[in-house]
Amino acid sequence: MFSKILIANRGEIALRVIRACREMGIASVAVHSTADSDAMHVRMADEAICIGPPAATDSYLNFPAIISACEITGAEAIHPGYGFLSENAAFVQVVEDHGLTFIGPSAEHIRMMGDKITAKDTMKALGVPCVPGSDGGVPDMETARQVGNDIGFPLIVKATAGGGGRGMKLARTADELETAFRTARAEAKAAFGNAEVYLEKYLGKPRHIEIQVFGDGKGGAVHLGERDCSLQRRHQKVLEEAPSPAIDAETRARIGQVCAEAVARIGYSGAGTIEFLYEDGEFYFIEMNTRLQVEHPVTEAVFGVDLVREQIRVAAGLPLSFAQAELVPQGHSIEVRINAEKLPRFTPCPGLVNTFHAPGGLGVRMDSALYGGYTIPPYYDSLIAKLIVHGRDRPEALARLRRALGELIVDGVDTTVPLFFALLEQDDVLRGDYTIHWLERFLESADP
């Protein structure tokens, strides 16, 4: 087992990893930019080292600075959290070249799943159901028209290296295809340095369902059920829950087994999430995230496991601490992502937090790096807290969420908390009857 781990991240996820290390008796090293000198993860870690100025490219994305921090502190392994370098195959290679351990999958698997065309082809070969679409990248409009005629409209144009909704355009009819194709290519080139796009059938009323998988790197793997992440704004998740209100036990076991067998066959190591669109009882693969997800706490709540601890164990060469037969979901869990943003435009709202009070009580977990007197910097993502609740069933979880939101105090900056109070008043949300388009339409109807 490792004696010291460096966390190449910040905020609540850095704290999450530090806590797992402390429970395992492993020393932790926090890295930080000059803007994060007073951050909670810096205060909580056993050691802290500054790796650069505020800009992420000069600090949290700076390969040499992070490797140097390991050499200076004697850290043997790096946990990337999520975002930043968590899915950067080149970084993983550098880590390994320096004799360090990356707590996550191999560079090969990150590359395989990082390119959406390669990922789709791989999953098809492994028996995972996929959305009908083009066979690989689409180089020109003539090919795009041929694909459109084959799979039908509406369809969606997607960047092969895309994410977060960038390089993604909808063509409802053949007449809209050229504009969508050219715009998606331009956005993809600007955002990712890669203009390649592919085409997929556009599903009109799908849910976003993701399956948590975990591989031991030696041909063994399990799944830990599904999360429903259908409440999204601009392709960014807002609320996640497990299990999904739309999935029954038989369906869960079936798709979970397909996913576990797929990652086992490629020898995948560590945590991963296979994401699907789900419509009319059918699953359609969209991508695999080769890292810990922001919403991992809802899975931890219903299965009673520590996914970060398991990541560390597997990276150290230990076997999985649970078997598939032991993974039986209990109750229901919901997570809401609380951002420092001003409604209704969701404008980032950094600044001084005068007072912070986290809710508590049975079935309530708060993952946050806030404290009274902390100044939220303007340089990074606006996520400031994740409120997670767990109950014996969905109604109890919803009741706890409403109660916990009422206890939460974040004074000094605007947050997205009012959005969740509004959602808890909607019959569709209370019934769990929503698709990936529901929230956008709700916000449009509520916008003055």
C-alpha distance (Angstrom), angle and dihedral (degrees) to the residues before:
residue distance angle dihedral
M1 . . .
F2 3.80 . .
S3 3.78 119.0 .
K4 3.81 95.8 -159.4
I5 3.83 132.9 22.5
L6 3.78 128.3 -169.5
I7 3.80 116.3 -145.9
A8 3.81 110.3 -144.6
N9 3.79 95.0 -160.0
R10 3.79 144.4 61.5
G11 3.79 142.8 -133.0
E12 3.78 125.8 27.2
I13 3.80 96.0 -15.9
A14 3.81 91.5 54.5
L15 3.81 88.4 51.9
R16 3.80 89.7 48.6
V17 3.80 91.4 56.4
I18 3.81 93.2 43.2
R19 3.81 89.9 55.3
A20 3.80 92.3 50.9
C21 3.81 90.3 49.6
R22 3.80 91.7 50.5
E23 3.81 92.1 52.0
M24 3.80 89.4 50.6
G25 3.80 93.8 48.3
I26 3.81 92.9 -112.9
A27 3.81 121.2 139.5
S28 3.81 114.9 -122.7
V29 3.79 132.2 -145.1
A30 3.80 120.6 -157.9
V31 3.78 121.0 -157.1
H32 3.78 120.3 -159.1
S33 3.76 145.3 173.9
T34 3.80 121.2 -122.2
A35 3.83 87.2 -99.7
D36 3.81 89.9 59.9
S37 3.79 99.5 49.0
D38 3.82 90.8 117.7
A39 3.80 96.0 39.3
M40 3.79 119.8 131.3
H41 3.80 94.7 -120.2
V42 3.80 88.4 58.0
R43 3.80 90.4 52.3
M44 3.80 94.8 45.9
A45 3.81 100.8 47.3
D46 3.79 122.7 89.6
E47 3.81 90.0 -123.3
A48 3.79 134.1 12.0
I49 3.77 132.4 -163.7
C50 3.80 131.1 -174.3
I51 3.79 113.5 -126.4
G52 3.80 103.6 -179.0
P53 3.81 151.3 -51.8
P54 3.84 124.6 -40.7
A55 3.81 99.0 -83.6
A56 3.82 108.6 97.0
T57 3.81 91.2 -136.9
D58 3.80 88.6 61.9
S59 3.81 96.8 42.9
Y60 3.81 124.8 11.8
L61 3.82 91.8 30.0
N62 3.80 95.2 41.0
F63 3.82 107.6 113.9
P64 3.84 97.7 -168.3
A65 3.80 93.4 46.7
I66 3.81 92.8 52.1
I67 3.79 94.3 45.1
S68 3.81 89.6 47.7
A69 3.80 89.5 51.6
C70 3.80 88.9 56.2
E71 3.79 91.7 49.7
I72 3.80 92.7 47.8
T73 3.81 95.1 48.3
G74 3.80 99.5 34.0
A75 3.80 94.3 -120.4
E76 3.80 111.9 167.1
A77 3.79 99.4 -163.0
I78 3.80 140.8 28.8
H79 3.79 125.5 -139.4
P80 3.82 109.4 -161.5
G81 3.83 99.5 -166.8
Y82 3.81 108.5 -157.8
G83 3.80 128.8 -46.8
F84 3.81 121.0 14.5
L85 3.84 106.8 56.9
S86 3.80 98.9 -11.6
E87 3.83 93.9 109.6
N88 3.79 100.2 28.0
A89 3.80 108.4 121.0
A90 3.80 92.8 -170.0
F91 3.80 90.2 57.2
V92 3.80 91.7 49.4
Q93 3.80 89.2 53.5
V94 3.80 91.4 50.6
V95 3.80 90.5 49.4
E96 3.79 91.7 52.3
D97 3.80 92.7 43.8
H98 3.81 88.0 59.0
G99 3.79 92.7 53.1
L100 3.79 94.2 -105.9
T101 3.80 129.9 127.0
F102 3.79 122.6 -117.3
I103 3.79 109.9 -147.9
G104 3.77 97.5 -136.2
P105 3.80 140.9 48.3
S106 3.79 126.2 -38.7
A107 3.79 123.7 -81.3
E108 3.81 87.3 -113.0
H109 3.80 93.1 58.4
I110 3.81 92.8 44.1
R111 3.81 90.0 53.1
M112 3.80 91.3 45.0
M113 3.80 93.4 54.6
G114 3.81 96.7 32.7
D115 3.79 92.1 70.5
K116 3.79 105.6 65.2
I117 3.80 95.6 -151.4
T118 3.81 92.6 51.0
A119 3.80 89.6 44.7
K120 3.80 92.2 51.7
D121 3.80 93.2 46.9
T122 3.81 90.1 48.3
M123 3.79 93.3 49.5
K124 3.81 91.9 47.4
A125 3.79 89.4 54.0
L126 3.82 89.7 49.5
G127 3.79 93.1 53.0
V128 3.80 98.2 -104.5
P129 3.85 112.5 143.5
C130 3.82 114.0 -113.4
V131 3.80 137.7 -166.8
P132 3.84 112.9 -97.2
G133 3.79 109.2 -103.4
S134 3.78 149.1 118.5
D135 3.80 121.6 -32.9
G136 3.77 97.4 -116.4
G137 3.77 129.4 -39.5
V138 3.79 122.2 -10.7
P139 3.83 109.5 -132.4
D140 3.79 102.4 -171.2
M141 3.79 146.5 5.5
E142 3.79 94.5 -95.7
T143 3.80 90.4 59.0
A144 3.80 90.6 43.0
R145 3.82 90.8 55.6
Q146 3.81 91.2 49.4
V147 3.80 91.1 51.3
G148 3.80 90.7 46.5
N149 3.79 90.9 53.4
D150 3.81 90.6 48.8
I151 3.82 100.3 48.4
G152 3.81 98.6 26.6
F153 3.80 133.7 -135.7
P154 2.92 145.1 -29.3
L155 3.78 96.0 48.7
I156 3.78 135.8 160.3
V157 3.81 128.4 -129.7
K158 3.82 112.3 -143.3
A159 3.80 135.1 -174.6
T160 3.80 111.4 -117.8
A161 3.81 89.7 -138.1
G162 3.80 93.5 36.9
G163 3.77 135.9 129.8
G164 3.78 141.6 158.5
G165 3.80 92.5 37.0
R166 3.80 95.0 -64.1
G167 3.79 117.2 135.0
M168 3.81 90.4 18.9
K169 3.81 122.6 122.2
L170 3.80 133.8 169.1
A171 3.81 123.2 -133.2
R172 3.79 109.4 -168.4
T173 3.80 93.6 -179.9
A174 3.80 138.8 17.0
D175 3.81 88.9 -101.5
E176 3.81 90.7 61.1
L177 3.80 95.4 48.2
E178 3.80 99.9 87.7
T179 3.81 94.4 51.8
A180 3.81 91.8 45.5
F181 3.80 92.1 47.2
R182 3.80 95.9 49.4
T183 3.83 94.1 42.5
A184 3.80 93.5 49.1
R185 3.82 91.3 49.8
A186 3.80 91.8 49.8
E187 3.81 92.6 48.4
A188 3.80 91.6 46.2
K189 3.80 91.9 51.4
A190 3.80 92.2 48.8
A191 3.81 96.0 44.6
F192 3.81 103.0 36.4
G193 3.81 106.9 15.0
N194 3.80 87.9 -118.1
A195 3.80 120.8 96.2
E196 3.82 96.2 -171.2
V197 3.81 114.8 124.8
Y198 3.78 137.1 178.4
L199 3.81 133.6 -158.5
E200 3.80 130.1 -122.2
K201 3.78 136.3 178.7
Y202 3.79 109.4 -95.6
L203 3.80 113.4 -127.1
G204 3.79 113.5 -145.8
K205 3.81 103.3 -151.5
P206 3.79 110.9 13.2
R207 3.78 130.9 149.8
H208 3.79 121.1 -135.1
I209 3.80 107.2 -120.6
E210 3.79 123.2 175.3
I211 3.80 129.3 -170.2
Q212 3.80 119.9 -144.6
V213 3.79 111.2 -138.8
F214 3.78 132.0 -179.3
G215 3.80 126.4 -164.6
D216 3.79 129.6 -167.0
G217 3.82 93.6 -148.6
K218 3.80 90.5 -119.8
G219 3.79 100.9 82.5
G220 3.79 97.8 -78.1
A221 3.80 125.7 111.0
V222 3.79 143.6 159.9
H223 3.78 136.3 -165.5
L224 3.79 126.6 -133.1
G225 3.77 100.4 -154.8
E226 3.77 127.4 -100.4
R227 3.77 140.8 -57.7
D228 3.79 123.7 -148.7
C229 3.80 109.8 -138.2
S230 3.80 99.0 166.8
L231 3.81 97.6 126.2
Q232 3.81 99.0 88.2
R233 3.77 139.1 152.5
R234 3.81 117.3 -155.0
H235 3.80 89.4 -13.8
Q236 3.82 90.7 -55.4
K237 3.79 117.5 121.1
V238 3.80 117.1 -118.6
L239 3.82 104.5 172.2
E240 3.80 129.5 17.4
E241 3.77 131.0 -173.6
A242 3.79 140.6 -177.3
P243 2.89 129.5 -117.8
S244 3.79 102.2 25.8
P245 3.82 115.4 -117.2
A246 3.81 86.8 -135.0
I247 3.82 100.3 52.8
D248 3.80 125.8 78.8
A249 3.80 126.4 -154.9
E250 3.81 94.7 -99.8
T251 3.81 93.0 51.0
R252 3.81 90.7 45.6
A253 3.78 92.5 53.1
R254 3.80 92.6 45.9
I255 3.81 98.7 51.2
G256 3.79 91.8 36.4
Q257 3.78 91.4 56.3
V258 3.81 91.3 48.8
C259 3.82 90.3 53.0
A260 3.81 95.6 44.2
E261 3.79 91.6 50.0
A262 3.80 91.0 48.6
V263 3.81 95.6 54.7
A264 3.80 91.4 41.2
R265 3.80 90.8 56.4
I266 3.81 92.3 56.2
G267 3.82 93.3 44.6
Y268 3.78 93.8 -116.9
S269 3.81 117.3 -173.1
G270 3.79 126.7 -149.5
A271 3.79 133.7 -8.8
G272 3.78 122.4 -15.0
T273 3.77 138.6 161.5
I274 3.79 125.7 -143.5
E275 3.80 109.9 -156.4
F276 3.79 125.7 -153.0
L277 3.74 142.1 178.8
Y278 3.81 107.5 -131.4
E279 3.79 121.8 -157.8
D280 3.80 133.4 157.2
G281 3.78 92.3 -6.4
E282 3.81 95.0 -51.9
F283 3.80 129.9 113.0
Y284 3.81 122.4 -143.4
F285 3.82 119.1 -169.6
I286 3.80 115.2 -128.8
E287 3.82 105.8 166.4
M288 3.79 147.0 -31.0
N289 3.79 122.3 -124.7
T290 3.80 109.6 -148.9
R291 3.79 95.6 -155.9
L292 3.77 145.6 53.0
Q293 3.80 111.7 -60.8
V294 3.80 126.0 -129.1
E295 3.81 87.1 -122.7
H296 3.81 97.0 51.0
P297 3.86 92.8 115.9
V298 3.82 93.5 74.2
T299 3.80 89.5 58.4
E300 3.80 90.3 47.1
A301 3.80 89.5 52.0
V302 3.80 97.7 51.8
F303 3.81 95.9 39.9
G304 3.81 99.1 35.9
V305 3.81 94.9 -130.4
D306 3.80 135.5 126.5
L307 3.79 106.6 -128.9
V308 3.82 94.6 -172.4
R309 3.80 91.1 52.9
E310 3.79 88.4 50.4
Q311 3.82 91.4 50.1
I312 3.79 89.9 54.6
R313 3.81 93.4 46.2
V314 3.80 94.1 50.5
A315 3.82 92.4 45.8
A316 3.81 87.8 53.7
G317 3.81 89.9 55.3
L318 3.81 98.2 -103.4
P319 3.82 122.0 137.2
L320 3.79 122.8 -106.8
S321 3.80 110.6 -78.7
F322 3.81 93.0 -140.1
A323 3.80 137.0 46.9
Q324 3.80 125.9 -141.4
A325 3.79 92.3 -107.2
E326 3.81 90.1 58.0
L327 3.80 93.5 54.6
V328 3.79 104.1 91.2
P329 3.84 116.7 153.5
Q330 3.80 116.8 -123.9
G331 3.79 122.5 -161.5
H332 3.78 127.1 -33.8
S333 3.81 133.3 -64.7
I334 3.81 133.2 -165.8
E335 3.81 130.1 -170.1
V336 3.80 126.9 -165.5
R337 3.80 121.7 -165.0
I338 3.78 110.8 -135.0
N339 3.79 114.3 -156.7
A340 3.78 131.3 -172.2
E341 3.79 92.7 -117.9
K342 3.78 136.1 130.0
L343 3.79 115.7 -122.4
P344 2.97 142.5 -104.3
R345 3.82 92.8 24.9
F346 3.82 95.5 37.0
T347 3.81 89.9 -128.4
P348 3.84 112.7 175.8
C349 3.81 111.0 -101.9
P350 3.81 111.7 -166.0
G351 3.78 120.0 170.2
L352 3.79 146.5 97.4
V353 3.81 118.7 -23.8
N354 3.79 104.5 -147.2
T355 3.79 96.1 -175.6
F356 3.79 133.3 10.2
H357 3.79 124.8 -175.2
A358 3.79 120.3 174.0
P359 3.80 119.3 -149.6
G360 3.79 119.5 -119.1
G361 3.75 143.4 174.4
L362 3.78 133.9 102.2
G363 3.78 114.6 -18.7
V364 3.83 96.2 5.9
R365 3.82 125.6 121.1
M366 3.79 126.3 175.8
D367 3.80 119.8 -163.7
S368 3.79 107.4 -168.8
A369 3.78 141.7 129.8
L370 3.81 94.3 -150.7
Y371 3.79 126.1 120.0
G372 3.78 134.7 167.3
G373 3.79 109.4 -81.3
Y374 3.80 94.4 24.9
T375 3.80 118.4 131.5
I376 3.80 114.0 -142.3
P377 3.83 105.4 -136.8
P378 3.81 120.2 -131.8
Y379 3.80 95.5 -134.8
Y380 3.80 103.1 79.3
D381 3.80 144.2 45.7
S382 3.81 114.7 -51.4
L383 3.83 94.5 -127.6
I384 3.81 106.2 120.7
A385 3.81 103.8 163.3
K386 3.78 145.5 7.1
L387 3.78 117.4 -147.5
I388 3.79 112.1 -158.2
V389 3.80 125.5 -174.4
H390 3.79 131.9 -175.8
G391 3.79 129.8 -164.3
R392 3.78 140.5 166.0
D393 3.80 88.6 -100.1
R394 3.82 139.8 -1.0
P395 3.83 96.8 -87.2
E396 3.80 90.7 53.1
A397 3.82 91.0 47.9
L398 3.81 90.5 51.0
A399 3.80 90.9 49.5
R400 3.80 90.7 51.0
L401 3.78 91.1 48.0
R402 3.80 91.4 53.5
R403 3.81 91.4 47.4
A404 3.82 93.7 46.3
L405 3.81 93.3 48.9
G406 3.79 87.6 54.1
E407 3.80 91.1 54.9
L408 3.80 95.8 47.8
I409 3.81 116.6 103.3
V410 3.81 122.7 -170.4
D411 3.80 106.5 164.4
G412 3.80 122.5 -175.0
V413 3.79 102.6 33.7
D414 3.79 134.3 55.1
T415 3.79 117.2 -108.2
T416 3.79 138.8 -174.4
V417 3.82 92.8 -110.9
P418 3.85 92.8 110.6
L419 3.81 88.9 60.5
F420 3.79 91.0 61.6
F421 3.78 93.2 49.1
A422 3.80 87.1 53.1
L423 3.80 92.5 48.6
L424 3.79 91.2 51.9
E425 3.80 88.2 60.3
Q426 3.81 93.4 57.4
D427 3.80 118.4 98.3
D428 3.81 92.3 -147.6
V429 3.81 91.1 57.1
L430 3.80 92.8 45.0
R431 3.81 89.5 51.7
G432 3.81 92.8 43.1
D433 3.79 88.7 -123.2
Y434 3.81 105.5 141.9
T435 3.81 142.2 110.3
I436 3.80 133.5 -151.4
H437 3.83 89.2 -85.9
W438 3.81 96.7 51.3
L439 3.80 99.4 87.8
E440 3.79 95.5 47.2
R441 3.80 90.2 52.9
F442 3.79 91.7 46.0
L443 3.81 91.5 52.1
E444 3.80 91.7 47.3
S445 3.80 91.6 52.5
A446 3.81 92.0 46.5
D447 3.81 95.1 46.2
P448 3.83 111.3 103.5
